[in-house]
Amino acid sequence: MALQFQFLHMLLAAIVITQLLDPLRILLVGIAYFLGRLIKRPGMGWLGLCAAIVVIAAGFPFVVLGQSGDIAWTTAAIGVISNALIAAAMAGLLRLQRWLFQLFV
């Protein structure tokens, strides 16, 4: 039983790491993030970003990877977390860039 849990834990960690390093996923989430920043209506940019994170996470395993069944749904559920982490990293890097720009200019 403990061996099965450890194997499952390693499998989930491998899925997260693979998703975080996938260039196509990073590109799609980046496009969604920067399109969400262009929206002027308050709150709608974040709503659009959240919707895009879910759509990318759900569509990626089924459409791009061609998976089906439980592994596709597990990959999609983990994909929501991975996409949110990618968007948070982009937001943090943009904030750092602004701070450094104000510091040196």
C-alpha angles and dihedrals in degrees: 000000000000090000091054091050091049091050091049091048091052091048093052091047090051091051092051094048091047092051094047091053097043108117095204092053091048090050094049094047090046092053090048091048095051093042088052090054091056094061111101100197111097114254096003094096092058091043090052091047092051091049091048091049090055095043093049091046093048097041099044100071095040101041107026101030097032094225125153139186128022096339090057092050091046090050090049093050092049088044091064089059093044093049091049090052091050091050091047090051090051091049091049093048091049090050090049091049091052092048093050091046091053091046096054101033 
